[in-house]
Each structure stands twice: as C-alpha cells, then as structure tokens.
Amino acid sequence: MPQHRIPDLLAFVSILITALVLIALDVQPDQIVGLATALGLLYSAWRSGSSGGPV
C-alpha cells in the first residue's frame, strides 16, 4: 500500500468506528450522518490545504 494512502485509510476507519460507537450509544441517525459529513469535510480541507479564507 502506498504511503500516501495510509492517512486516508486511518481517517476512514476512525469515522467508521465513531459512527459505530454513536450507534451503540443510541444517537439519532441524522446526527450521525451530520457528524460523519462534518468530519469528512474537515479531513478534505486538511488534505487540500484549504483554510476557506480569502486568498
């Protein structure tokens, strides 16, 4: 496995484990989807180096 794909795998597994823990804690599904989406967007911004501010 190439080195640059390991952080992607770790992020995916972390989000998956977080979702499973939240399901076990009986959190509402729409809240889990919202959290997973937010975590995915944060990871995407981190990987692209974008801060969302003016250039």
Secondary structure, DSSP 8 states (H G I E B T S, - for coil): --GGGHHHHHHHHHHHHHHHHHHHTT--HHHHHHHHHHHHHHHHHHHHT--SS--
